[in-house]
Amino acid sequence: MIAKPRLAWYVLAYLGLMAAIALLTPWRHVDWYVAGKLSPPPPLASNIVFLGLTSPAAIAESELANYRERLSSLLRLIASGQYGRPMVLLLDIRIRSSQTGLEQLTQAIKAVQDGGTKVYAAVDPFQPGTTEFNPDYMVLNEHAQSLYQDVLDGSGHTLMQWLWQTAKYDAYLDIGDGVSIPAVAIKISEDFFQYPVVSSQRSIVIQVGPREDFLQQAYRFEAGTLSRLADTSGKPAKPDLNGKLLIVGNPQEKPPAEFPEELKRPGPELLAWALSARISRSTAELKVEPWLLVAYTLGLSGLACFLARFLYLRSPALRSRYPSLAPLAGGALALLGLIFVVWFLRSLNFIYPMVTLVAAGIVAASVMTALYLKRRLQWALFHAERIESTGDYDVFISYSRTEPEHIAWVAANVVEPLRTQARKPDGSPLKVFFDKESIRLGDDWPTRVAHDVNSSRVFVPIYSRDYFSKPVCKYEMEQALKMYVMLKNLIVPVMRSQEPIAIPNAYDGINYIDAIREPEFAKRLVERVSQAIAEVELRAVV
């Protein structure tokens, strides 16, 4: 016994599968890759220069004096104008409130400013020892508040997420109590390039270009001289800093993420690409709201199911022979819909990168729909074999629907004579099943056809050249043959093919009426069908 499938169980299975997928992390990596491909990088802006000052990951108090002495020496070299005067100096450094070397560092910064250069610095918004933001970060993280407030020209956060050549950062970081910190790249682009963000709550995504591009504009400061960062020999170099946007930071700083080493880039390098993207106006705003993810996943999954059902109901061949193709086609169309949504948002300068979970939802919905339809077809066929003949139709017409001319011929030369000339023993006209008129959109096709074939007293197949190659015709013929073996109907074939056709052995013993060679075949058909109706009714009485 095959139980009728319950749609609710398949919906619950889909939701459970999606919950399991959502808990996995690899799909997020793919989304990063997609985001990067949607926002290809231009070359690194030529007016960006990086000066590396090597330092430990965490500078202890005992090392602070030496570090600040080296940093002050670098700033005095910049202030001298020996290499030109930069437009902006960005210190990718959190300047602590410790008094060790702070005064000489402050004087060095002022010396740079005296040359007309604006100086910015990074801030650390985290609560010490945690990954939680705190509005009192200036005090808790021991920032040199007087320096930030009275000396520097601006500050901002440099927090970035990074994977697969792509970086993302918040334009404005909301840290609570109504306090928000701009990304330093946003702060500088607003102050110097008149390029503000549209919304302070949106994230910015960029694709990071080749490391070689960055190294061409990157230098190292050691022992009072500058050399190219990529040149391990330490050969002195003379970069042109005039009018440039100069970044000073640790060239060995890596983002704290569990990614393969070859995918990591130093934080200042990511910052350089972020500034370059703002200068070239190639950034796009990232749409990653959770409600959009849920809406797209459920909406496009539902669209896949709807399209699958529509194709399943409209295509007899898919229903009878290849029921799984309808869900696959519906899923493919829904995936095209996802591609269109991503493309449309990108044309508006928005990036929607969270495509993996949505695509997984579409595939899961298509698979569940295929399983449901397959199970329902099995149930329908099992159920159809047990349907007793109720006399709903007297005659069932089975024919190939490939050519319009053939459909018209069947309607005029088979259906019409049977309806107007053939009669039951009581003199009433015959009720003829002709699927061009008898199946409505929305009917469960396999069950409906199986029922109507089984309930018909006479089955009239029209043997055309392609009849036995059509899955729908085969399905109808198989259903009729079951009833024929049980003596519950009669089969009256009509041959309409000038070329010889191979009739399967199961039907070869059933005599047919030749519509090609018999001029009055319609009259003979009417007589044969009328006789068959009477014979089937007689069997029922006996």
C-alpha positions as a printed NumPy array, in Angstrom:
array([[  0.   ,   0.   ,   0.   ],
       [  1.422,   3.382,  -1.022],
       [  0.305,   6.23 ,   1.244],
       [ -0.541,   9.605,  -0.244],
       [  2.484,  11.922,   0.239],
       [  1.984,  14.8  ,   2.641],
       [  3.309,  18.121,   1.383],
       [  3.87 ,  19.37 ,   4.938],
       [  6.546,  16.732,   5.569],
       [  8.499,  17.845,   2.529],
       [  8.261,  21.502,   3.613],
       [  9.572,  20.585,   7.067],
       [ 12.399,  18.585,   5.487],
       [ 13.314,  21.627,   3.372],
       [ 13.359,  23.928,   6.396],
       [ 15.476,  21.462,   8.384],
       [ 17.949,  21.097,   5.524],
       [ 18.254,  24.875,   5.155],
       [ 18.823,  25.288,   8.897],
       [ 21.656,  22.75 ,   8.721],
       [ 23.237,  24.507,   5.727],
       [ 22.962,  27.904,   7.423],
       [ 25.014,  26.622,  10.378],
       [ 27.922,  25.722,   8.117],
       [ 30.59 ,  28.345,   7.364],
       [ 32.055,  27.354,   3.945],
       [ 29.128,  28.906,   2.089],
       [ 30.131,  32.304,   3.496],
       [ 33.557,  31.928,   1.883],
       [ 31.913,  31.497,  -1.502],
       [ 29.877,  34.645,  -0.892],
       [ 33.067,  36.589,  -0.29 ],
       [ 34.409,  35.339,  -3.592],
       [ 31.205,  36.398,  -5.367],
       [ 31.355,  39.825,  -3.735],
       [ 34.884,  40.324,  -5.001],
       [ 34.005,  39.287,  -8.536],
       [ 31.101,  41.749,  -8.528],
       [ 33.47 ,  44.596,  -7.636],
       [ 36.687,  44.207,  -9.663],
       [ 39.515,  46.518,  -8.543],
       [ 41.046,  49.257, -10.66 ],
       [ 44.823,  49.684, -10.372],
       [ 46.034,  51.038,  -7.063],
       [ 45.746,  54.828,  -7.139],
       [ 49.08 ,  56.354,  -8.143],
       [ 48.898,  58.991,  -5.398],
       [ 48.975,  56.407,  -2.599],
       [ 52.342,  55.571,  -1.014],
       [ 53.009,  53.243,   1.91 ],
       [ 55.905,  53.62 ,   4.35 ],
       [ 56.477,  50.572,   6.54 ],
       [ 57.74 ,  50.82 ,  10.084],
       [ 58.219,  47.341,  11.528],
       [ 56.924,  46.815,  15.056],
       [ 55.863,  43.903,  17.314],
       [ 52.222,  42.825,  17.118],
       [ 51.744,  44.119,  20.671],
       [ 54.231,  46.79 ,  21.774],
       [ 55.2  ,  46.376,  25.413],
       [ 55.946,  49.415,  27.556],
       [ 59.627,  48.546,  27.505],
       [ 59.648,  48.652,  23.688],
       [ 57.515,  51.781,  23.386],
       [ 60.334,  54.305,  23.752],
       [ 62.353,  52.746,  20.929],
       [ 59.301,  52.439,  18.669],
       [ 58.213,  56.05 ,  19.183],
       [ 61.748,  57.265,  18.632],
       [ 61.83 ,  55.481,  15.243],
       [ 58.34 ,  56.749,  14.356],
       [ 59.283,  60.332,  15.334],
       [ 62.433,  60.055,  13.225],
       [ 60.36 ,  58.973,  10.219],
       [ 57.919,  61.855,  10.743],
       [ 60.766,  64.362,  10.977],
       [ 62.14 ,  62.985,   7.691],
       [ 58.72 ,  63.525,   6.083],
       [ 58.473,  67.019,   7.569],
       [ 61.853,  67.935,   6.112],
       [ 60.371,  67.916,   2.618],
       [ 63.322,  65.902,   1.322],
       [ 60.949,  63.668,  -0.63 ],
       [ 58.21 ,  66.238,  -1.164],
       [ 55.298,  67.129,   1.058],
       [ 52.358,  64.675,   1.13 ],
       [ 48.796,  65.91 ,   1.047],
       [ 47.662,  63.47 ,   3.764],
       [ 49.557,  61.38 ,   6.282],
       [ 47.597,  58.462,   7.709],
       [ 49.098,  56.767,  10.744],
       [ 47.678,  53.248,  10.777],
       [ 48.599,  53.182,  14.431],
       [ 46.705,  53.494,  17.7  ],
       [ 48.563,  56.157,  19.661],
       [ 48.442,  55.217,  23.333],
       [ 48.276,  57.648,  26.228],
       [ 51.573,  56.455,  27.738],
       [ 53.853,  59.457,  28.23 ],
       [ 56.906,  57.507,  27.074],
       [ 58.111,  59.373,  23.983],
       [ 54.681,  60.969,  23.537],
       [ 55.954,  64.553,  23.589],
       [ 58.546,  64.039,  20.865],
       [ 55.941,  62.158,  18.789],
       [ 53.507,  65.056,  19.183],
       [ 56.128,  67.559,  18.089],
       [ 57.016,  65.42 ,  15.063],
       [ 53.343,  65.285,  14.016],
       [ 53.06 ,  69.075,  14.36 ],
       [ 56.184,  69.474,  12.231],
       [ 54.525,  67.469,   9.458],
       [ 51.4  ,  69.599,   9.781],
       [ 53.458,  72.783,   9.554],
       [ 54.385,  71.717,   6.032],
       [ 50.719,  71.706,   4.996],
       [ 50.068,  67.979,   5.449],
       [ 46.893,  66.823,   7.184],
       [ 47.531,  64.016,   9.684],
       [ 45.036,  61.273,  10.573],
       [ 45.376,  58.246,  12.886],
       [ 43.56 ,  54.981,  13.588],
       [ 41.561,  54.188,  16.734],
       [ 40.761,  50.888,  18.478],
       [ 37.049,  50.761,  19.416],
       [ 37.151,  47.424,  21.251],
       [ 36.812,  46.887,  24.955],
       [ 40.224,  45.603,  26.097],
       [ 40.554,  41.813,  25.954],
       [ 37.247,  41.3  ,  24.098],
       [ 35.704,  41.672,  20.679],
       [ 32.922,  43.9  ,  22.025],
       [ 32.705,  47.579,  21.105],
       [ 32.635,  50.17 ,  23.874],
       [ 31.64 ,  53.867,  23.594],
       [ 34.394,  54.701,  26.119],
       [ 37.095,  53.185,  23.923],
       [ 39.235,  56.341,  24.154],
       [ 39.624,  55.872,  27.891],
       [ 39.472,  52.08 ,  28.121],
       [ 42.025,  51.546,  25.345],
       [ 44.261,  54.305,  26.676],
       [ 44.217,  56.502,  23.59 ],
       [ 46.177,  59.744,  23.812],
       [ 43.009,  61.831,  23.967],
       [ 44.676,  65.242,  23.926],
       [ 46.64 ,  64.262,  20.82 ],
       [ 43.553,  62.904,  19.032],
       [ 41.375,  65.871,  19.991],
       [ 43.793,  68.812,  19.805],
       [ 46.542,  67.848,  17.341],
       [ 45.372,  65.338,  14.74 ],
       [ 43.181,  66.464,  11.857],
       [ 40.961,  63.378,  12.079],
       [ 40.714,  59.713,  13.026],
       [ 38.707,  56.629,  12.225],
       [ 38.538,  52.862,  12.531],
       [ 40.453,  50.504,  10.261],
       [ 38.519,  47.285,  10.957],
       [ 38.117,  45.095,   7.87 ],
       [ 36.951,  41.596,   7.119],
       [ 38.991,  39.847,   4.492],
       [ 38.824,  36.689,   2.369],
       [ 39.32 ,  35.604,  -1.225],
       [ 40.83 ,  38.875,  -2.452],
       [ 37.872,  40.798,  -1.033],
       [ 37.627,  43.205,   1.895],
       [ 34.538,  44.59 ,   3.618],
       [ 34.261,  47.341,   6.187],
       [ 31.542,  49.4  ,   7.849],
       [ 31.396,  52.967,   6.617],
       [ 30.321,  54.05 ,  10.085],
       [ 30.79 ,  51.736,  13.048],
       [ 27.956,  51.941,  15.579],
       [ 29.537,  51.193,  18.974],
       [ 26.559,  52.012,  21.211],
       [ 25.141,  54.96 ,  23.173],
       [ 24.634,  56.821,  19.901],
       [ 28.369,  56.844,  19.202],
       [ 29.562,  55.95 ,  15.694],
       [ 33.085,  55.952,  14.328],
       [ 33.747,  56.572,  10.63 ],
       [ 36.1  ,  54.313,   8.742],
       [ 39.283,  56.301,   8.245],
       [ 39.012,  55.686,   4.481],
       [ 35.545,  57.263,   4.544],
       [ 36.719,  60.18 ,   6.679],
       [ 39.57 ,  61.031,   4.295],
       [ 37.471,  60.585,   1.157],
       [ 34.814,  62.907,   2.556],
       [ 37.36 ,  65.542,   3.606],
       [ 39.495,  65.54 ,   0.458],
       [ 37.608,  63.876,  -2.404],
       [ 33.994,  64.92 ,  -1.698],
       [ 32.847,  61.305,  -1.894],
       [ 30.477,  60.59 ,   1.013],
       [ 28.582,  57.339,   1.513],
       [ 24.856,  57.223,   0.797],
       [ 23.957,  55.686,   4.149],
       [ 26.015,  55.537,   7.31 ],
       [ 24.686,  52.081,   8.14 ],
       [ 25.818,  50.303,   4.992],
       [ 28.935,  48.256,   4.504],
       [ 31.472,  48.851,   1.773],
       [ 33.017,  46.024,  -0.232],
       [ 36.152,  46.217,  -2.344],
       [ 38.242,  43.73 ,  -4.224],
       [ 41.917,  43.811,  -3.338],
       [ 44.198,  43.88 ,  -6.35 ],
       [ 47.498,  42.065,  -6.919],
       [ 50.074,  42.411,  -4.168],
       [ 52.63 ,  43.372,  -6.805],
       [ 50.697,  46.605,  -7.474],
       [ 50.921,  47.53 ,  -3.799],
       [ 54.623,  46.665,  -3.544],
       [ 55.45 ,  49.032,  -6.407],
       [ 54.302,  51.909,  -4.188],
       [ 55.483,  50.536,  -0.834],
       [ 58.681,  51.44 ,   1.025],
       [ 60.391,  50.55 ,   4.295],
       [ 61.969,  52.881,   6.867],
       [ 65.003,  51.46 ,   8.6  ],
       [ 68.114,  53.1  ,  10.109],
       [ 67.048,  56.544,   8.967],
       [ 66.718,  55.655,   5.263],
       [ 63.948,  54.552,   2.879],
       [ 64.125,  51.455,   0.691],
       [ 61.629,  49.544,  -1.37 ],
       [ 59.574,  47.091,   0.671],
       [ 60.085,  44.356,  -1.92 ],
       [ 63.859,  44.911,  -2.029],
       [ 65.487,  42.777,   0.646],
       [ 68.909,  44.275,  -0.059],
       [ 67.977,  47.55 ,   1.653],
       [ 69.129,  49.683,  -1.283],
       [ 68.132,  53.333,  -0.609],
       [ 65.178,  54.675,  -2.603],
       [ 63.797,  58.159,  -3.162],
       [ 60.01 ,  58.042,  -3.425],
       [ 58.104,  61.097,  -4.582],
       [ 55.788,  61.997,  -1.699],
       [ 54.702,  65.387,  -3.012],
       [ 50.887,  65.69 ,  -2.967],
       [ 50.534,  62.014,  -2.104],
       [ 48.316,  60.183,   0.355],
       [ 50.919,  58.617,   2.625],
       [ 50.14 ,  55.607,   4.859],
       [ 52.503,  54.7  ,   7.701],
       [ 52.018,  51.335,   9.387],
       [ 53.388,  47.908,  10.195],
       [ 54.067,  45.976,   6.947],
       [ 53.922,  42.677,   8.853],
       [ 50.486,  43.179,  10.383],
       [ 48.131,  40.388,   9.289],
       [ 44.365,  40.177,   9.786],
       [ 43.504,  37.799,  12.635],
       [ 41.576,  35.23 ,  10.604],
       [ 41.943,  31.49 ,  10.121],
       [ 42.609,  31.628,   6.399],
       [ 45.46 ,  30.125,   4.381],
       [ 48.598,  32.221,   4.715],
       [ 48.695,  33.027,   0.999],
       [ 45.31 ,  34.711,   1.281],
       [ 46.321,  37.083,   4.057],
       [ 47.404,  40.655,   3.435],
       [ 48.854,  43.205,   5.882],
       [ 46.256,  45.543,   7.362],
       [ 47.897,  48.694,   5.882],
       [ 47.756,  47.092,   2.428],
       [ 43.987,  46.539,   2.771],
       [ 43.72 ,  50.146,   3.939],
       [ 45.624,  51.312,   0.838],
       [ 43.182,  49.459,  -1.447],
       [ 40.208,  50.859,   0.486],
       [ 41.501,  54.417,   0.002],
       [ 42.294,  53.701,  -3.637],
       [ 38.734,  52.484,  -4.21 ],
       [ 37.34 ,  55.672,  -2.639],
       [ 39.63 ,  57.846,  -4.764],
       [ 38.613,  56.07 ,  -7.973],
       [ 34.972,  55.862,  -6.791],
       [ 34.891,  52.161,  -7.561],
       [ 33.388,  51.038,  -4.253],
       [ 29.932,  49.581,  -4.038],
       [ 27.686,  49.419,  -1.02 ],
       [ 27.012,  45.978,   0.387],
       [ 23.432,  44.851,   1.008],
       [ 23.634,  42.113,   3.613],
       [ 20.513,  42.709,   5.7  ],
       [ 19.306,  39.4  ,   7.241],
       [ 15.726,  40.021,   6.133],
       [ 16.902,  40.236,   2.524],
       [ 18.629,  36.871,   2.862],
       [ 15.476,  35.258,   4.275],
       [ 13.231,  36.96 ,   1.714],
       [ 15.374,  35.977,  -1.276],
       [ 15.857,  32.405,  -0.037],
       [ 12.177,  31.719,   0.649],
       [ 10.912,  33.796,  -2.281],
       [ 13.116,  32.232,  -4.943],
       [ 12.67 ,  28.754,  -3.447],
       [  8.929,  29.281,  -3.661],
       [  9.326,  30.495,  -7.234],
       [ 11.215,  27.289,  -8.091],
       [  8.355,  25.202,  -6.656],
       [  5.711,  27.256,  -8.485],
       [  7.515,  26.967, -11.824],
       [  8.018,  23.247, -11.273],
       [  4.304,  22.734, -10.653],
       [  3.377,  24.918, -13.629],
       [  5.645,  22.944, -15.977],
       [  4.493,  19.661, -14.458],
       [  0.845,  20.468, -15.148],
       [  1.379,  21.938, -18.601],
       [  3.665,  19.231, -20.006],
       [  2.199,  15.706, -20.227],
       [  5.576,  14.293, -21.314],
       [  7.266,  15.576, -18.168],
       [  4.477,  14.285, -15.96 ],
       [  4.369,  10.777, -17.319],
       [  7.934,  10.009, -18.314],
       [ 10.316,  12.508, -16.723],
       [  8.583,  13.965, -13.645],
       [ 11.905,  15.124, -12.148],
       [ 12.686,  17.404, -15.095],
       [  9.97 ,  19.892, -14.144],
       [ 11.531,  20.667, -10.719],
       [ 14.98 ,  20.846, -12.3  ],
       [ 13.726,  23.292, -14.926],
       [ 11.927,  25.309, -12.238],
       [ 15.1  ,  25.442, -10.153],
       [ 17.16 ,  26.533, -13.159],
       [ 14.717,  29.362, -13.894],
       [ 14.775,  30.45 , -10.238],
       [ 18.588,  30.506, -10.314],
       [ 18.377,  32.745, -13.37 ],
       [ 16.068,  34.945, -11.311],
       [ 18.731,  35.147,  -8.59 ],
       [ 21.335,  36.123, -11.174],
       [ 19.008,  38.859, -12.443],
       [ 18.464,  40.221,  -8.906],
       [ 22.228,  40.357,  -8.261],
       [ 22.841,  42.011, -11.643],
       [ 20.05 ,  44.553, -11.116],
       [ 21.35 ,  45.553,  -7.672],
       [ 24.874,  45.821,  -9.068],
       [ 23.615,  48.195, -11.763],
       [ 22.398,  50.408,  -8.89 ],
       [ 25.893,  50.22 ,  -7.296],
       [ 24.75 ,  47.791,  -4.634],
       [ 26.34 ,  44.404,  -4.102],
       [ 24.302,  41.483,  -2.829],
       [ 26.926,  38.795,  -2.16 ],
       [ 24.911,  36.315,  -0.042],
       [ 24.004,  34.148,  -2.993],
       [ 25.234,  30.756,  -1.804],
       [ 22.521,  30.185,   0.789],
       [ 19.848,  31.425,  -1.622],
       [ 21.127,  29.106,  -4.365],
       [ 21.247,  26.229,  -1.873],
       [ 17.635,  27.003,  -0.96 ],
       [ 16.583,  26.877,  -4.61 ],
       [ 18.371,  23.547,  -5.135],
       [ 16.914,  22.101,  -1.926],
       [ 13.409,  23.229,  -2.906],
       [ 13.826,  21.697,  -6.37 ],
       [ 15.015,  18.384,  -4.926],
       [ 12.162,  18.246,  -2.424],
       [  9.669,  19.105,  -5.158],
       [ 11.092,  16.347,  -7.378],
       [ 10.833,  13.812,  -4.555],
       [  7.289,  14.913,  -3.752],
       [  6.104,  14.766,  -7.368],
       [  7.756,  11.382,  -7.912],
       [  6.097,   9.991,  -4.807],
       [  2.773,  11.495,  -5.795],
       [  3.029,   9.957,  -9.264],
       [  3.728,   6.554,  -7.71 ],
       [  0.725,   6.984,  -5.464],
       [ -1.426,   8.096,  -8.392],
       [ -0.473,   5.095, -10.501],
       [ -0.997,   2.713,  -7.603],
       [ -4.343,   4.315,  -6.899],
       [ -5.336,   4.417, -10.56 ],
       [ -4.911,   0.656, -10.948],
       [ -7.617,   0.161,  -8.321],
       [-10.177,   2.551,  -9.756],
       [-13.241,   0.724, -10.928],
       [-14.845,   1.634, -14.196],
       [-17.551,   4.146, -13.39 ],
       [-18.602,   4.961, -16.932],
       [-17.455,   8.593, -16.776],
       [-16.478,   8.38 , -20.472],
       [-17.607,   6.023, -23.164],
       [-14.633,   6.552, -25.457],
       [-11.05 ,   7.694, -24.751],
       [ -9.126,   9.115, -27.745],
       [ -5.334,   8.664, -27.526],
       [ -3.158,  10.408, -30.118],
       [  0.158,  12.201, -30.698],
       [ -0.062,  15.948, -30.034],
       [  3.057,  16.884, -32.025],
       [  1.552,  18.378, -35.197],
       [ -1.405,  20.799, -35.311],
       [ -2.574,  19.264, -38.582],
       [ -2.815,  15.83 , -36.956],
       [ -4.747,  17.24 , -33.975],
       [ -7.226,  18.886, -36.346],
       [ -7.576,  15.66 , -38.358],
       [ -8.352,  13.621, -35.22 ],
       [-10.928,  16.17 , -34.095],
       [-12.678,  16.235, -37.48 ],
       [-12.439,  12.58 , -38.567],
       [-12.562,  10.662, -35.294],
       [-14.014,  12.725, -32.476],
       [-16.752,  14.448, -34.444],
       [-18.196,  11.247, -36.089],
       [-18.203,   9.411, -32.778],
       [-20.02 ,  12.268, -31.029],
       [-22.602,  12.844, -33.752],
       [-23.155,   9.372, -35.264],
       [-22.295,   6.675, -32.712],
       [-24.921,   5.691, -30.156],
       [-25.228,   3.612, -27.031],
       [-27.725,   0.72 , -26.929],
       [-30.276,   3.098, -25.381],
       [-29.837,   5.542, -28.291],
       [-28.021,   8.272, -26.304],
       [-24.873,   9.894, -27.762],
       [-21.409,   8.888, -26.606],
       [-19.34 ,  10.851, -24.15 ],
       [-15.881,  11.139, -25.745],
       [-12.669,  12.013, -23.9  ],
       [-10.521,  14.27 , -26.079],
       [ -7.705,  15.854, -24.003],
       [ -7.603,  19.066, -26.042],
       [-10.919,  19.824, -24.349],
       [-11.216,  17.447, -21.392],
       [ -8.176,  18.229, -19.161],
       [ -8.156,  21.594, -17.423],
       [ -5.1  ,  23.495, -16.166],
       [ -4.567,  22.486, -12.558],
       [ -5.735,  18.876, -12.921],
       [ -3.466,  16.18 , -11.494],
       [ -2.623,  14.791, -14.933],
       [ -1.414,  11.225, -14.172],
       [ -4.346,  10.486, -11.867],
       [ -6.828,  12.167, -14.193],
       [ -5.657,  10.315, -17.303],
       [ -5.392,   6.977, -15.498],
       [ -8.912,   7.407, -14.136],
       [-10.395,   8.451, -17.478],
       [ -8.694,   5.632, -19.38 ],
       [ -9.832,   3.085, -16.781],
       [-13.366,   4.399, -16.709],
       [-13.792,   4.459, -20.494],
       [-15.537,   1.536, -22.173],
       [-13.621,   1.891, -25.453],
       [-10.043,   3.061, -25.978],
       [ -9.291,   4.462, -29.483],
       [ -5.547,   4.951, -30.148],
       [ -4.63 ,   6.77 , -33.378],
       [ -1.543,   5.041, -34.768],
       [  0.439,   7.851, -36.396],
       [  4.1  ,   7.733, -37.416],
       [  5.364,   8.906, -33.985],
       [  2.603,   7.51 , -31.741],
       [  4.644,   4.741, -30.09 ],
       [  7.624,   7.068, -29.53 ],
       [  5.581,   9.461, -27.38 ],
       [  5.812,   8.824, -23.612],
       [  2.297,  10.195, -23.078],
       [  0.797,   7.847, -25.664],
       [  2.69 ,   4.9  , -24.185],
       [  1.391,   5.755, -20.739],
       [ -2.214,   5.934, -21.964],
       [ -1.833,   2.685, -23.928],
       [ -0.38 ,   0.88 , -20.906],
       [ -3.301,   1.982, -18.747],
       [ -5.805,   0.847, -21.395],
       [ -4.095,  -2.535, -21.81 ],
       [ -4.485,  -3.243, -18.072],
       [ -8.241,  -2.748, -18.346],
       [ -8.324,  -4.721, -21.634],
       [ -6.681,  -7.748, -19.973],
       [ -9.264,  -7.551, -17.17 ],
       [-12.05 ,  -7.511, -19.845],
       [-13.243,  -4.099, -18.657],
       [-12.835,  -2.294, -21.986],
       [-12.184,  -2.825, -25.68 ],
       [ -9.452,  -1.28 , -27.798],
       [-10.276,  -0.049, -31.314],
       [ -7.064,   1.306, -32.963],
       [ -7.077,   3.567, -36.039],
       [ -4.052,   3.473, -38.374],
       [ -3.077,   6.833, -39.839],
       [  0.377,   6.335, -41.267],
       [  1.309,   5.784, -44.88 ],
       [  4.663,   4.384, -43.791],
       [  4.883,   1.025, -42.002],
       [  5.266,   1.438, -38.249],
       [  6.492,  -1.042, -35.679],
       [  3.6  ,  -1.931, -33.395],
       [  4.787,  -3.377, -30.026],
       [  4.044,  -7.056, -29.537],
       [  1.614,  -6.335, -26.714],
       [ -0.728,  -4.545, -29.149],
       [  0.103,  -6.344, -32.415],
       [ -2.757,  -8.807, -31.993],
       [ -5.419,  -6.081, -31.846],
       [ -6.935,  -5.394, -35.271],
       [ -6.972,  -1.793, -36.391],
       [ -9.048,   0.273, -38.853],
       [ -6.932,   1.632, -41.703],
       [ -7.809,   5.319, -42.204],
       [ -5.432,   5.595, -45.186],
       [ -6.694,   2.72 , -47.315],
       [-10.366,   2.548, -46.271],
       [-12.339,   5.469, -47.778],
       [-15.23 ,   5.027, -45.368],
       [-13.158,   4.286, -42.29 ],
       [-15.177,   6.771, -40.199],
       [-18.372,   4.827, -40.822],
       [-16.65 ,   1.587, -39.868],
       [-15.185,   3.25 , -36.75 ],
       [-18.629,   4.387, -35.65 ],
       [-19.973,   0.851, -36.11 ],
       [-17.054,  -0.812, -34.294],
       [-17.224,   1.578, -31.355],
       [-21.02 ,   1.247, -31.044],
       [-20.67 ,  -2.529, -31.039],
       [-17.873,  -2.353, -28.476],
       [-19.966,  -0.183, -26.155],
       [-22.784,  -2.717, -26.318],
       [-20.395,  -5.615, -25.678],
       [-18.81 ,  -3.966, -22.618],
       [-22.235,  -3.17 , -21.173],
       [-23.294,  -6.767, -21.767],
       [-20.183,  -7.996, -19.903],
       [-21.094,  -5.777, -16.974],
       [-24.602,  -7.244, -16.804],
       [-23.38 , -10.827, -17.071]])
